[in-house]
Amino acid sequence: MLHVSCFMKLVIVESPTKAKTISKFLGKSFIVKSSYGHVRDLPQKEMGIDIKNNFTPEYTVPSKALPRVSELQKLAKKADEVILATDEDREGEAISWHLQEALNLSEKNTQRIVFHEITKTAIEKALENPRSIDLNLVDAQQARRVLDRLVGYELSPFLWKKIRRGLSAGRVQSVALRLIVEREKEIKAFKPEEYWTITAKVKKQRADEASSFEAKLSKENGKAFGKMGIKDKKQAEMLKNFLEKADFEIASVTKKETQKNPLPPYTTSTLQQDANSRLGYSAKQTMAIAQKLYEGINIGSTGSVGLITYMRTDSLNLSMESLIAAQKKIEALFGKKYSLASPRFFKNKSKGAQEAHEAIRPTFPEHDPESIKEYLDSKQYRLYKLIWQRMIASQMSSAVLDNVAVDILASQKNSPDIYTLRANGSTIRFDGYLKIYGDKMPVTENILPELEEKESLDLVEIKPEQKFTAPPARYSEAALIKTMEEFGIGRPSTYAPTISTIIDRKYVEKDENRKLFPLEIGFVVSDLLAEHFSQIVDYKFTAKMEEDLDEIAEGKKEWVPVIKDFYVPFHKNLKEKTKEVTKESFQEKLGTSCPECGGDLIVKFGRFGKFVACSNYPNCKHTEKTEDEKKIEEGIEKENGKEACELCGAPMVIKRGKFGMFLGCSAYPNCKNIKKIENKTGVKCPKCGEGDIIERKSKRGRSFYGCNTYPKCDFAIWNKPNGELCPKCKGLLVFAAKNKIKCSTKECDFEKENPN
């Protein structure tokens, strides 16, 4: 039993980890408890909004939260003062307000504190500057919750009636889905065009071939070719023949000193983008790891301490204390020439940025990643290192580069034609902030020898290369977040859950390169919303709504009129569309009759995709597989052959479940044997020579390609093999990003255009 006679103040936070870290900084007169997140919310099985009464939310305490609320109520009654120390954003403010309401706390004995980092100094400073709950922030969060509930609870049933049960629509998720669907349509409609590039390898006269450098053909008689200037092989061969017989002379050498400045410290979106592109973490995974770093990690004798500042922010500000600490660390590590005389500040270009907050940074810049590596798991270490390097680099000297541009003229004595080739090179004169990145720092790039105007050069080789224009790339999580931020769609707290939702709802999946692509149901839902509820998926409208929520948070607007202005036309349109749009409009008639009752056979959507059914359902329950599914099954059977169940001997048949197709025993339910279907690539394993390379899934659902004799043979690669061997090292060639084919051997740099 807990005795509270010795303490006077109760501090309530959201998570037990945060509570543990904060309690370390406070004296015996404090007790720190966790609410485990929200203690009140809208009901799960009903809308919970009184629309006729100014959209009043009807909050309830979930059954799982009742014991916590009861415990906190008892502690609050015995405490002299209750301090609400939830996160500093709108959701944190709303949690504090819900705690005040659920625990019946009096305003007189309740204080609200906020902090950007969980350190002793920050907590003590927050306790010295308490405030009351900011109801403007609460209203902004409440408006978002009500708005999303109205859309979800009214639009989702519409999708159930018109397409199939289990579908959902959301205000921000539907816009994110539209972005992915529109990009996929662009890719499908894209027609690649052929073009060629010509590179000349040249060297100074009488110089060794090892000192040669490359220059690209750029102009014909002073007119730029442009990207598509060399159209086909015939033109490329003609140019190659000319250049092979040409004389080469330097027309100009331009040298320019440039400064390369560091990027600003991380915001939520830029951290999610970099963690995705550089570490391969999803937005959801990044935020989960960052949450642990923020709430506190035990780092030995120091105990539990928050290692980074609050990770839901769009500010680029850094505290003066952190700037001073960073300068000391930079001078200690690299010397004074790498530090700045005065701090470097950054201006945020993002709409609605919360400039009162701080960027994501290490709470103690003196804790470099290596010094605390032993206390972190591998993922925590890599993310902390990313954050630490970015913040430290932002306060280091600029790098100084020498850039050289050389124009070379190619001509023949008996020809009026003159061609220009351009060679670019750069060297790092002073590495500056690049020093922080160690071995990954680009030391040099295409170093050019000392060259002078009018100097003649010798030709070593002419290399024509066939290329094809590539379609726009599918969105990675990083690219999608960047686009959403550019449009003003969503805010730092919404990016990760938005992407997770559309993946969990099976509207989109990730390909072998971790890029997002829409599934068939994703196309249907997005197209329906775009046609009949254009306002919901309109980029400008969604961004305007975010601006309205920002203005509510700033006290410039009331939340109820904002909701009303949205809901009235939305609800009216929904009623009209419910009558106007029929389920039959999403059901394709096949023009064939049901073999059981003679009714029309139609294509419908089910839980696991499309299927063929009788239009007289429920009177007739006949179903069939679609032609596409039959073709897939034929391909699988051809690839894998007819199999007998190893348990009972009955034939194994192809079935479809929640996770796709699988082999199941035809004697089900008497025999429940099931097997995975191998998605073969047609490529033999290069390691053991016995097995086949098949597509497999990692624990996190990412596709990779490995030997089907595993664990006997552990050969595995991330990219799909194309069946060819590398001409340089005989490793497997694989399909790569940007329409390339490259060698799967890490040490080999062979790469070529994908001709298909």
Number of C-alpha atoms within 10 A of each C-alpha: 3 5 7 15 9 11 16 16 22 23 25 25 24 21 15 17 19 26 21 18 23 25 17 14 17 15 9 10 13 20 21 20 22 19 21 14 17 17 24 21 16 18 15 9 7 9 17 20 18 11 13 7 8 13 20 14 19 13 15 14 16 16 9 9 15 13 11 15 19 13 13 19 17 11 20 23 14 15 21 13 20 26 22 27 28 26 21 19 20 20 20 22 27 25 25 30 22 19 22 18 13 18 19 12 17 12 11 9 13 21 21 23 23 21 20 23 27 24 25 17 11 16 20 13 14 17 16 10 12 16 15 13 19 17 17 23 24 23 22 27 24 20 23 18 15 22 20 16 19 23 18 17 17 18 22 17 17 21 20 14 14 17 23 17 15 12 20 22 25 23 24 23 22 23 24 24 27 23 19 24 26 15 20 21 12 15 15 11 10 13 12 13 12 16 19 18 20 20 19 23 16 20 22 18 12 8 11 9 15 7 12 20 19 20 19 19 24 22 17 17 12 11 10 13 15 9 12 15 15 19 16 16 15 10 14 20 13 10 18 19 12 17 22 14 13 19 17 23 19 20 17 17 18 11 13 11 13 15 15 15 17 20 13 21 26 27 25 25 24 19 23 28 25 20 23 20 16 11 15 15 20 21 25 16 16 24 21 14 16 25 19 16 25 26 25 23 21 15 17 10 6 8 11 22 25 26 27 27 25 28 25 23 25 27 24 23 22 19 12 10 11 18 20 14 15 25 23 16 18 24 15 12 12 15 11 15 12 24 24 15 12 10 16 14 14 14 10 16 11 13 16 16 17 17 14 11 21 23 27 31 29 28 24 19 24 18 14 17 21 9 10 16 17 12 13 16 9 11 15 20 19 16 21 24 17 20 24 28 21 23 25 27 26 23 27 28 25 21 19 18 18 15 19 18 16 20 21 28 23 23 19 15 9 6 9 8 13 15 22 24 22 19 20 19 18 20 19 20 16 16 19 22 27 24 19 20 13 9 9 9 12 13 14 12 12 13 15 20 12 7 14 13 14 14 14 18 21 18 20 14 15 19 14 17 14 19 21 17 15 16 17 13 16 22 20 21 25 23 19 20 28 18 15 20 19 13 16 21 26 22 22 20 18 14 25 22 14 23 22 16 15 21 18 11 15 16 24 24 19 19 13 19 17 19 17 25 22 26 16 15 21 23 20 16 20 24 17 17 20 17 10 15 17 13 17 20 24 17 19 13 15 20 21 15 20 21 17 20 27 22 18 23 22 13 16 12 17 17 24 15 12 16 20 15 10 14 17 11 11 18 15 10 13 17 12 11 14 15 8 9 15 13 14 14 10 17 19 12 16 11 9 11 15 20 11 10 14 13 16 16 23 24 21 22 17 14 12 14 16 17 18 22 23 24 23 16 11 8 9 15 12 17 16 15 14 17 11 11 16 12 12 13 17 14 12 18 15 10 15 13 10 11 14 14 20 11 10 14 13 15 15 20 18 18 14 13 10 8 7 11 18 16 19 21 25 21 16 11 8 9 15 13 17 17 13 11 18 17 16 19 17 13 17 17 21 16 12 14 10 13 19 21 26 23 22 18 12 9 6 6 12 15 20 18 23 24 27 23 16 11 8 10 16 13 18 18 17 18 21 24 23 15 14 14 16 19 11 10 13 14 18 21 23 22 22 21 11 13 17 15 23 23 26 24 16 8 8 14 11 17 16 15 16 17 12 6
